[in-house]
Structure formats: C-alpha cells, structure tokens
Amino acid sequence: MAEAPAALRAQQMALARHLRDPAAVPPPGGIEDRRLAIYRELLHNNIRRLLSGNFPVIRRTLGDDTWASLVRRFFAGHRCHTPLFTEIGREFQRWLEQQAGQDPDLPAWLPELAHYEWVELALQISDAQPPCAIDPLQDHADRAGALLDGVPVVSPQAWALAYRWPVHRIAPGYQPRMPPDEPTLLLVRRDRDGQVRFASLSPLAFRLLERLAPARDSGRAVLRALASEAGAEAEALLPEGSAMLVRMLDEGTLAGIRARQA
C-alpha cells in the first residue's frame, strides 16, 4: 500500500508529460489512444482559448496556424509557477521574452506586444491600493496649489510604459521590421468605472510620472527638477506643469496627495 501513492504519481506524471507534448513523449501503456486524444485536444484547446482571449492582436497578426504552433510550444515547454488561470497570460508573456533570444523566426516586437496586451488584464483584476494615506482633493478649493505644495501620489491603477516598438499600432497590416528612432510612451490606466484606457504620453508627461512615482517630493520640487533636466527656467514650467498635474488628477492618473514629511 505504501507504494501505491508513488506508483499513482508516476502514472499521473507520465500521462501529463504526454498530454503536454504528445509529439515528443509517448503515451503511458494501457490507455486507449482514442481516450488520450480527447484529453490532448481538451487541454490544448482550453489553453489556446484562454491565451487567444488575452492576446487577440497577436493571434490575428501571426495567423491561426502560427498562433496554434506557438501555444503548443508554450504548453509543451514551459512550467508555470502558479495554478491561477488569471496568471497564465503573464507566464506566456515571460516565456516569449525568453524565446526572443533563442528563436530568430519570432518577430522582434512580439515580447513587447505581449506585455502591452497583458497589461489590460493585469489592470482589470488589480486590487492594488496607494501605499500611503492620501487626500483625494475632491472638495479642495485650490487643487493646483495643493498638488504643488503636497506630494502627488500616482494611482497604482495607472502605469506609464515605454516600448522600443510601436505596440499600439502593430496589427496584421502593420508589422515593422525595425523599431523607430523614438520610443513609444504610453499611459495605461483603469478608470473609476473599471474601464482600462490607453493613451500616448509626451516625453515630458512620461518623465513627470517617473519622477512622481516614488511619492517623496512635492509637485513643485518635481517640476523644478524637470525644468533643471530640460535646461529651462523653473518658474516658466510651473504653470504648464501645474495644469498637467490637475489633468492627471481629474482623469485618475493621480490618486491624490499625501502630506510632506517633516
């Protein structure tokens, strides 16, 4: 009896290895191939449908045959580190990053496009909260002044992203061979109504969000630092920067402010 669990586990592992990669791993003995075929197709189709829902642009751009082959390779060769279905898309995206340096036939933009598509699901299911107590400034008479004097806090549901490739434009009819000279800067955020929205960012807005992310400095200090980087007069940038902070607060990119630490 003591050997039964070990024998059962060995049978289960042999079956799992075959179902994951039937072309390379022979089936365990004693099981009718007709029954095995049902499980082979069931498991592969479930993974393919799940990933097709997470990465619809990649599926359409690569075409059904290439997409199906890519999913089979992932299913056969990758070992997921989580049992959660919602995390399989992230596992697939990380697997593509690993494959990028090993498979010259894969488009160079594929890992970044996968990350761009994964972000939407990640924000939809995120329950992240600001790391500190904040004032949302909903009833503040001088929100611009409060954002300059206090420490603006970027919403954990708003991500500023930089890509080498124009991931927001890649589609079946547009598959670039070389990345453009300038990076693609994007803001992806979840609205208060739960909708995930994408928008392009200017280099100034992207750098502003980068500097705001640690939530250590006042809005005024951050804008002065940006002016110094750009070789501009700080006071000349403050009005434009202040208006930008208010817009970010209104759209939900900023969650509010926290008090400056003494």
Summary of the structure (lengths in Angstrom):
residues: 262
radius of gyration: 24.4
end to end distance: 67.9
largest distance: 81.3
contacts: 703
relative contact order: 0.10
helix: 53%
strand: 11%
